[in-house]
């Protein structure tokens, strides 16, 4: 079963569906029905099975499909964020941040060459375009807020529970506390991204450049966290497969291992969404920076146009939608 970073919601629904079916093969909730449909399309037949026994224990193919799904997700993560596409994303983000922080000086220099009348007209145009850099309009916060609720705050103590579960089967479970504390500090530096509104203050181009840098820095931390989750998930998936194949083994051990794998897979999916959220934010800011730049600078002086041209030449655009398309073609 193939899953891709370009469709995180599909992967999350399958994870929830597998969990429901593992507890009750006849589960009727939305995620269970969705997973059952996807499994049927991937060659798993439900007609010959009955009863409420655990899904993976009853249908051997189910365990295989779960294993394949996690392997597919890991492959997509590695290619999308850490392979060639990921390297291009990193390059484009670095270029946008650099150009954004160099833009104020370039604009001020160009303004100094204009007459007072010209300056007044251009300044009004700049003010209008800079206003579009309002964080409430450009910061894509959906993935970031979910990360805060489920992992930074850990409102339900779920991570502690998973770590205790991993210890029961002597499974390795990394300590993510330092990574999450760093991200929490960065959230605060960017502004109250996890509230109802983004309260980072941007009044001019200098502050917009700083915000762009901080978003890029947050993106780097999410990538580092993802790099830590991936090998842990890979190892847990292999262990879960071994427990499922061991017919004489302890069924509870399988369930413990599956619980750890499912948690890490969900964790990875939410971190992927956060990276995509930061990509979207930087992409949106780049579009506005280009508009601001063109209000004063000539086309050949506009660094953002050059970044865009380079992106299109490489088959990669700053916007995450274009990256998703690039990865699935």
C-alpha positions in Angstrom: 0.0 0.0 0.0 1.6 3.2 -1.2 1.3 6.4 0.8 2.9 9.8 0.1 3.9 12.9 2.0 1.7 14.8 -0.5 -1.4 13.3 1.1 -0.8 13.2 4.8 -4.5 13.0 5.6 -4.9 9.8 3.7 -2.0 8.2 5.7 -3.5 9.4 9.0 -6.9 8.0 8.1 -5.4 4.7 7.3 -3.5 4.6 10.6 -6.7 5.3 12.5 -8.5 2.7 10.4 -6.0 0.0 11.0 -6.2 0.7 14.8 -10.0 0.4 14.7 -10.0 -2.8 12.7 -7.3 -4.3 14.9 -9.8 -3.9 17.8 -12.9 -4.9 15.9 -12.9 -6.3 12.4 -16.5 -5.2 11.9 -15.9 -1.6 13.1 -18.1 0.9 11.3 -16.4 4.2 12.1 -15.3 6.4 9.2 -11.6 5.6 9.4 -12.3 1.8 9.6 -14.6 1.9 6.6 -12.0 3.9 4.7 -9.2 1.5 5.6 -11.3 -1.5 4.7 -12.0 0.0 1.3 -8.3 0.7 0.7 -7.3 -2.8 1.8 -9.9 -4.4 -0.4 -8.6 -2.4 -3.4 -5.1 -3.7 -2.4 -6.1 -7.4 -2.6 -7.3 -8.1 1.0 -10.6 -10.0 1.0 -13.0 -9.7 4.0 -15.7 -12.1 2.8 -14.1 -15.2 4.2 -13.6 -13.8 7.7 -16.1 -13.3 10.6 -16.1 -12.4 14.2 -14.6 -9.7 16.3 -11.0 -11.1 16.7 -8.1 -8.7 16.2 -7.8 -7.7 12.6 -4.1 -8.4 12.2 -4.3 -11.7 14.0 -7.3 -12.8 11.9 -6.0 -11.7 8.5 -2.3 -12.2 8.0 -2.5 -10.0 4.9 -3.5 -7.1 7.1 -0.2 -7.2 9.0 1.7 -7.3 5.7 -0.2 -4.3 4.4 0.4 -2.3 7.5 4.1 -3.1 7.3 4.2 -2.2 3.6 2.3 1.1 4.3 4.8 2.2 6.9 7.7 1.3 4.6 6.1 3.3 1.8 5.7 6.3 4.1 9.3 6.1 5.2 10.4 6.0 1.6 8.3 9.0 0.7 9.7 10.9 3.8 13.3 10.2 2.9 12.8 11.2 -0.8 10.6 14.2 -0.1 12.5 15.8 2.7 16.0 14.3 2.6 16.5 13.4 -1.0 16.9 15.5 -4.1 13.5 17.2 -3.7 14.4 18.0 -0.1 17.7 19.5 -1.1 16.0 21.7 -3.6 13.5 22.9 -1.0 16.4 23.7 1.3 18.2 25.7 -1.4 15.1 27.7 -2.3 14.3 28.5 1.3 17.9 29.7 1.9 17.7 31.9 -1.1 14.4 33.4 -0.1 15.6 34.2 3.4 18.8 35.8 2.1 17.0 37.9 -0.5 14.4 39.0 2.0 17.0 40.2 4.5 18.9 42.1 1.7 15.8 43.7 0.3 15.4 46.7 2.6 18.8 48.0 1.9 18.3 47.6 -1.9 15.0 49.4 -1.8 16.3 52.3 0.4 19.2 52.7 -2.0 16.9 52.8 -5.0 14.5 55.3 -3.2 17.4 57.7 -2.7 17.7 58.1 -6.4 14.1 59.2 -6.9 12.7 62.7 -6.8 10.5 63.6 -3.7 7.4 63.2 -5.9 8.4 59.8 -7.1 9.4 58.7 -3.6 5.9 59.7 -2.3 4.2 57.7 -5.0 6.4 54.6 -4.6 6.3 54.7 -0.8 2.5 54.5 -0.9 2.7 51.5 -3.2 5.3 49.9 -0.9 3.1 50.4 2.2 0.2 48.7 0.5 2.2 45.7 -0.6 4.1 45.4 2.7 0.8 45.2 4.5 0.2 41.9 2.8 3.1 40.5 4.9 0.8 40.6 7.9 1.5 37.2 9.7 -2.1 36.5 10.1 -2.3 36.4 6.3 0.9 34.6 5.5 1.7 32.2 8.3 0.2 28.8 7.6 -0.6 27.6 11.1 -2.9 24.6 10.8 -0.1 22.0 11.1 1.7 24.0 13.7 -1.3 24.3 16.1 -1.9 20.5 15.9 1.7 19.9 16.8 1.4 22.2 19.8 -1.7 20.5 21.1 -0.7 16.9 20.6 3.1 17.0 21.2 4.5 20.2 22.6 1.9 20.5 25.3 1.3 16.7 25.4 -2.0 17.4 27.0 -3.0 13.8 27.4 0.5 12.5 28.5 0.4 10.2 25.5 4.1 10.4 24.8 4.9 9.2 28.4 2.4 6.4 28.0 4.0 5.3 24.7 7.5 5.4 26.2 6.3 3.2 29.1 4.7 0.8 26.5 8.0 0.6 24.6 9.9 -0.3 27.7 7.5 -3.3 28.3 8.8 -4.9 25.1 12.3 -3.5 25.4 11.9 -1.4 22.3 14.0 1.7 21.7 12.0 4.9 22.0 14.1 8.1 21.5 14.0 11.0 23.9 12.4 13.8 21.9 12.2 16.3 24.8 15.2 18.5 23.8 13.9 18.7 20.2 10.4 19.6 21.3 11.6 22.1 23.9 13.7 23.8 21.2 10.7 24.0 18.9 8.5 25.3 21.7 11.0 28.1 22.2 11.0 28.9 18.5 7.2 29.1 18.5 7.5 31.8 21.1 10.1 33.6 19.1 8.0 33.6 16.0 4.8 34.7 17.8 1.8 33.0 19.3 1.3 30.8 16.3 -0.7 28.3 18.3 -3.4 30.7 19.4 -6.4 31.9 17.6 -4.3 34.5 15.9 -0.7 35.0 14.9 0.6 37.8 16.9 4.1 38.2 15.5 4.6 41.9 14.8 5.6 42.9 11.3 5.5 46.6 10.6 8.2 46.9 7.9 10.4 44.9 5.6 13.1 44.4 8.2 10.7 42.7 10.6 9.3 40.7 7.7 12.8 39.5 6.9 13.3 38.5 10.5 10.0 36.6 10.5 11.0 34.8 7.3 14.3 33.8 8.9 12.5 32.5 12.1 10.1 30.4 10.1 13.0 28.9 8.1 14.8 28.2 11.4 11.6 26.5 12.7 11.5 24.5 9.5 15.0 23.3 10.1 14.1 22.1 13.6 11.2 20.1 12.2 13.4 18.5 9.7 15.9 17.5 12.4 13.0 16.1 14.5 11.8 14.1 11.5 15.3 12.8 10.9 15.1 11.4 14.5 11.7 9.9 14.2 12.3 8.1 10.9 14.9 5.5 12.1 12.9 4.9 15.3 9.7 4.2 13.2 11.6 2.0 10.8 13.0 -0.1 13.7 9.6 -0.3 15.4 7.9 -1.3 12.2 10.3 -4.2 11.8 9.8 -5.3 15.4 6.0 -5.1 14.9 6.3 -7.3 11.8 8.3 -9.9 13.8 5.7 -10.1 16.6 2.9 -10.5 14.0 4.7 -13.4 12.3 5.4 -15.2 15.5 2.3 -17.3 15.9 3.5 -18.7 19.3 4.4 -15.3 20.6 2.6 -13.2 23.1 -0.3 -11.4 21.4 0.1 -8.5 23.9 3.7 -7.9 22.8 2.4 -7.4 19.3 -0.2 -5.0 20.5 2.4 -3.0 22.5 4.7 -2.9 19.5 1.9 -1.9 17.1 0.9 0.9 19.5 4.5 2.3 19.4 4.6 2.0 15.6 1.3 3.7 15.2 2.3 6.6 17.5 5.6 7.2 15.8 3.9 7.1 12.4 1.3 9.7 13.5 4.1 11.8 15.0 6.0 11.6 11.7 2.9 12.6 9.8 2.3 15.7 11.9 5.9 16.8 11.7 5.6 16.4 7.9 2.6 18.7 8.0 4.6 21.2 10.0 7.4 21.2 7.5 4.8 21.7 4.7 3.3 24.5 6.7 6.6 26.3 6.9 7.2 25.7 3.2 3.8 27.3 2.4 4.5 30.3 4.7 7.9 30.9 3.1 6.5 30.4 -0.4 3.7 32.9 0.3 6.1 35.4 1.7 8.4 35.0 -1.3 5.5 35.9 -3.6 4.8 39.1 -1.6 8.5 40.0 -1.3 8.7 39.8 -5.1 5.7 42.1 -5.4 7.3 44.6 -3.0 10.6 44.4 -4.9 9.0 45.1 -8.3 7.4 48.2 -6.9 10.8 49.8 -6.7 13.5 47.7 -8.4 13.9 46.8 -12.0 13.4 43.2 -13.2 17.1 42.5 -13.4 17.6 43.8 -9.8 14.8 41.6 -8.4 16.4 38.7 -6.7 13.0 37.0 -6.1 12.4 36.7 -9.9 15.7 35.0 -10.3 14.9 32.6 -7.5 11.5 31.8 -9.2 13.2 31.4 -12.6 15.8 29.0 -11.1 13.0 27.0 -9.3 11.0 26.6 -12.5 14.1 25.5 -14.4 14.8 22.8 -11.9 11.2 21.6 -11.9 10.7 22.9 -8.4 8.7 25.8 -7.1 8.7 27.3 -3.6 5.0 26.5 -3.1 4.4 23.2 -1.4 1.6 22.3 -3.9 4.2 22.4 -6.7 6.6 20.3 -4.6 3.8 17.7 -4.0 3.2 17.6 -7.8 6.9 17.3 -8.5 7.2 14.3 -6.1 4.3 12.4 -7.5 5.0 12.8 -11.2 
